[in-house]
Amino acid sequence: MHLNLAQYLLPEGILEYFDVVSSKSESDKIHFYLEEKNILPVEYEQLPAKSKGFIPEITVEDFPLRGKTVLLHIKRRRWTLLESHQIIKRDWNLVAQGTRMTSEFAAFLKDISRY
């Protein structure tokens, strides 16, 4: 999907943290597949770390588009701190506190923070 078009269809602010890797349309649903960018969380950016793939995919229902259900299939990234071997992931509550965001993006963060 073209990035300029995606910014109008997805929750505002989501493309700062996620890449749209694919999308598909069915008769009654639109699916967007998102992967978290390989950018360390701010609280760990000074520590040596390595991306270790993704935690299991979650699916969040977004606002309907042209009468179709919109499903966001989200893969959140995890990293290993090289010195302590601790597995980390982004704390979406910290992102919410440090960001001026729309209520739409805040609701999105609330949904994915449950997983």
N, C-alpha and C positions, 0 to 999 in steps of 0.2 A: 504494500500500500504506500502511496506517495505520502511523505512526511507532512507536507502542508495540508493535505486532506485529513490525515489522522488527527491533527491538532484540533479540528472542529468536531470530530466525532467522539473523542475520548475525553474522560474527565480532565479538566484543565490542570496542568502541572505534572501529569503522569509521564509525559515524554522526557522530563528532566531525569527520571530515574529508570525508565524502561524503554526498550526498543520493541517495535512491532515487528515480529519475525514472520508472521503470516496472518491471513484472514480468509474466511470462507463464508459464503452465504447459502442458507438453505431456504426452503419455502417459508418458514415461520421464524427463523433465527439467523442472527449474524454473529459469527465467532471472530474474536480478535485474540491472537496468541502473543503474549508479551513476555519478555525476559528482562530481568533486572540487569542494568549495565554493570560492567566490572569496574566499579568505582567504590573504593573502600569507604565505609562509614566514617564521618568526620572524626569521631572519637578514637579511631584506630589508624588514621592516615599516617601517623608518624612511625608506626610499627611495621616491621617486615611481615608480609602476609602473602598468601597464595590462594587464588580462587580454587575452590573444591567443588565446583558445579552448583547444582541447585537443590533446594529442598523440594519435596513433592508438590506438584502443580495444584493450585487451588482455582476454583471458578467462582467469579463474582458476577452477579447480574447487574447490569447497568440500565440506564433509562432506555426505553424502547425507541427504535428508529424506524420511521415509516411503517408502523404497525408490527414490526418484528422485534422479538426479544433479542437483546444484545447481551452476549456472554463474553466476559473477559477471562481468558485462561492465563493465569499468572504464574510464572516461575521465578521465585525469589532466590537470590544467590546466597551462597555461604562461602566463607573464607576460613583458612587455618592460619593462626598466628604462628610464624615459623619458630620463634623461641620457646613459647609455652605449649605449642600444639593445641591450643584452645580453638574450638570451632566457634565462629562468630557469624552473626547476620545483622542486618540493619535494624535498628530499633525505631520503628515507625512512630512511636510516641514522641521520641526526641525530634524527629523530622517535623512532626506537627507543631511542636512547641517553638521551633526555630524558624518557622516559615510563615509568611503572610500568604494565606491560601483562600481559595473559594470554599464555600460550604460544600460544594460538590466534591472537591478533592479531599476535604476533611472527612467526608462520609466514606470515600474510597479507602483512605488510610485506616479508618476505624474498622472497616470490613476486613482488610488484610491483616490487621494487627491481631485478630482473633486466632490466627493460625500459626 
